[in-house]
Amino acid sequence: MLVEASRRLIGLDFARAWALFGMLIVNFIVITNAEHNGPAWLITVTSLFQGRASALFVLLAGIGISLMSRKAAASQDKTNIMAVRQLIWKRSLFLFIIGLLLYVMEWTGDILHYYGVYLFIAAALITVKDRTLYGLGAAILITAQCLQLIYDTFTGWGGPVPFMNYVDFWTLDGFIRNLFFNGYHPVFPWFCFFIVGLLLGRINLNNKALRNKLLIIGAAVTITIELLSKILTYLFIPSMGSEVAAFLFNTGPILPNILYILSATGSAIVFLIVCLYLTEKYDRGWFINAIVHTGQLTLTHYVSHVVIGIGILIVLNRLENQSLIFASTYSVCFFLLSILFSVLWRKKFSRGPIELLMRKITG
């Protein structure tokens, strides 16, 4: 049982590292304004990471909270449950503050302050029954879609580059609007990914039959939703126009509608299950271990990609109108250096620099 639990954790770390890689690609491409400045095949490949890597990242966070709170929730001991909740709240505050500090550094694509809010909400859900979580997820998803249809989803966004500058982020109205409605990863509907993670963390992912079932379900959902998106878009373009049809039926993260959430959830589950199988089969391989070490330092690497990665681009004056080949190559190189740092760091320390700081401050 200890070996199986270990492999399960290794699989999560392995998946987390690749989620980080996807986020690096998306973020460096966006920050260098290189999204459409490259060959068609590379545009297609890099577009696959948009909204998928970060969805996996949030889903894994939900699994982590479930695993972290499992014993306390099972014990039904109010003291133990409250202790775990307080620990989660402390860490949520730490991440929230780190995220806002990155935002002060003009990294408007930050996910950590959202991540902190997800954790804060999740602390109240660690003892909630599965059925209630399903209902909450459905309610959040439907509410988010209704909000997008009723209100102007572009409110607050300004500047020459779309979705790069939220002009009233530091006002109360703007901050709440960004956090819950139309920021990069708003609670409505992004918390749905976290809820799926909470539910996955409650089941036995070491059970191969269950994993196979999840793999099939995840793949079926993603394929079905992607086909449905294309069919609906094609059918409604004549009556609605391409912009409205895309708004309602696209499966991209901007804007995150119901079809996107379902498709990204399915693909995240498929990727997670594949990672679990790979790490179970090749758990002694040097490559697997190197990636796992990287996944264990994702918080450090996320912060470093803003402070160091984007900092280097600023020094080199490579922030605007770059080629997609340059941005992609830069992302790969940064990830490789992150792997090297992780392997060397883990030879002496059990956790990354910022992970250690978080543990020291929050317990």
C-alpha positions, 0 to 999 in steps of 0.5 A: 500500500505504501508503494502504491501511494508513493506511485500515485504521488509521483504520477501527480508530480509528473503531471504537474510538471507538464502542466507547468510546461504548458503554462510556460509555453502559453505565457511566454507566447502571450507576453512576446505577442507571438501567438500568430506569428509563425508557421501554421503547424506550430500555431496549431501545436501551441494552441493545444496548450491554451487553457488546457495546461492551467486547467490541469494545474487547478485540477491537480490542486483539488486532488492535492487538497483532497489527499491532504485532508482525507484523514481528518475528514474520515475521522470526523473529528472537529479539531482535526478538521479545523486544524487542516482547514486553518492550514489550507487557509494559511497557504491560500493567503500565502499564495494570494499574496504572492500572486498579487505581488506578481501582479504588481510586477505587471504580470497580469496573467497571474494564476496564484491569487486565483489559486489562493481563493480556490484553496480558501473556498475548498477548505470549507468543502473538505467534509462535503459529500460527493453529491453536493460537490457535483451539484455545486460544480453544476451550479457554478458552471451554469451561473458562469454561462448565464453571467457571460450572456447577461453582462459585458464580459469585456468590462475592465479590459483595455489597452492596445492588446486584447486581454492584456491590461485590466484597467481597474484591477486595483479598485474594489469593483474591478478586483471582484469582477476580475476575480469572480467573473471575467479575469483570466481564471475567474471563480465562475467557472474555473473553480469547477476544475478544482471541484473535479480535482476534489472528487478525483482525490477521494477515489482510489486512482491505484485501481486500474479498472477505475483508471481505465474507466476514467480514461475512456470517459475523459476521452469520450467527453473531450471528443464529443464536446469538440465535435459538438462545438464544431457542429454548433458553430457551423450551424449557427454562423449563418444566423448569429455571425462568426463572433457570436457563434464562437462566443457561445460554442468555442472550446477555448479559454477566452471566454470559458463557456460550458463547452470549454470547461467540459472539454478541458476537464476531459482532456485533463483527466486523460492526461492525468491517467496517462501520467499515472500509468507512465510513472507506475511503469517507469518509476525508476527511470532517470527521465521520470524522476527528473520530471517528478522533481520538477513537478515538486517545485512548480511553485518556485518555477512559476514564480521564477518564470515571471521574475527571471524568465520575463525579466530576461526578455525585458533585458533583451528587449524581446517582449513585443512582436516576436516570432512563435519559433523564438517564443516556443524555443525560449519556453523549451529552454526555460523548462529544461533549465527548470528541470536541471535546477530541480534535479540539483536542488532535490539532491540537498533539499526535500522541497523547492525554495518557495515551497520551503518558505511557504511551509516555514510561514504557514506550517 
